[in-house]
Amino acid sequence: MQSTLTTADLETYLINQAPRAAYYIPDYITEAEEEYLLRQVYNAPKPKWTQLSGRKLQNWGGLPHPRGMVLEKLPPWLQTYANKISSLGVFEGSCANHVLVNEYKPGEGIMPHEDGPLYYPTVTTISLGSHTVLDFYLPLDRGHAEEEDQVPITEEQRYVLSLLLEPRSLFILREDLYKNYLHGIHPYTEDKLGNRVVNLEKCVAQTDETLDRGTRVSLTIRYVPKVLKTALFLGKGK
């Protein structure tokens, strides 16, 4: 693992072809660490999994809520990486306290979305097992205002760029690209790389490759600023 990576080093991983700011760090963890993390994910109790359309997930650290999140202690295997990523200063001195573990099988994805106001406006993701391609879009209310007599703006017309996330990489999304764009994953079984993928110079893969997707597990590590004591959340405190 790139344990010597510092806050000052982070700018060398900035993707200059994208709106600010996206950082891509290939081989952030070793193959041994990847195997260890996958083993921990699949050793988790079955009730930790929630099946959604297009993916399934585990929630660790608590359930984010507008009133605040009741903290649950992260297991050591997740706390280790929450600490290491937080040491880069991406949460401005705070430590990540929430992790979503997502499993995507080939042909699964997630609709374009934003992560919402419950999280500090930075998301960090470690990819395990397989690559994926993350696509970015303008929201409907930005840059393409629709008139009543116009044809609705399509997803393709709002498309901006794509990023390749390889296994064992760390991806950091923040600032304008986090706040003002949507991101999603098409439910493909393979990805043809090309000039729409703007971070290839930082990747192991080559521009003309077609990559078959395997089962990908992502660790989405974030910081929820608003937390509550359990008693207060349950209405027992003042």
Secondary structure, 3 states (H helix, E strand, C coil): CCCCCCCHHHHHHECCCCCCCEEEECCCCCHHHHHHHHHHHHHCCHHHEEEECCEEEEEECCCCCCCCEECCCCCHHHHHHHHHHHCCCCCCCCCCCEEEEEEECCCCCEEEECCCCCCCCEEEEEEECCCEEEEEECCCCCCCCCCCCCCCCCHHHHEEEEEEECCCCEEEEEHHHHHCCEEEECCCCEEECCCCECCHHHCCCCCCCEEECCCEEEEEEECCCCEECHHHHCCCCC
